[in-house]
Amino acid sequence: MDADLMLIFGFILTIASLGMVTGILIHRSQLRADERKLELKAQIEQARAEQARFQKGDYSKVEERLRVLERIATDSNHALASQIDELRALDAVEDKREPAS
């Protein structure tokens, strides 16, 4: 009877171990899914904030560039080419700083 008892005990331990491993895997999968949901919600909120900023009229960067272009167009200075080159260099620096999305 001891051999039968040991066999039953081993079977129960095996089933319990498989159940626990399955539970752990399901739990980890659920944690990853919840983490991904939070990341997506954060991205959505960031996009909404950016959209709201532009809806409120925050076009400061565009306005600044427009002012510079107006000054260049109306200025009769002979250094026009050097100012345009400076703007191109500024654009190149800003393009390098912006992260790729």
Protein Blocks (a to p, Z undefined) as FASTA:
>chain_A
ZZmmmmmmmmmmmmmmmmmmmmmmmmmmmmmmmmmmmmmmmmmmmmmmmmmmmmnopakk
mmmmmmmmmmmmmpccfklmmmmmmmmmmmmmmmmmpccZZ
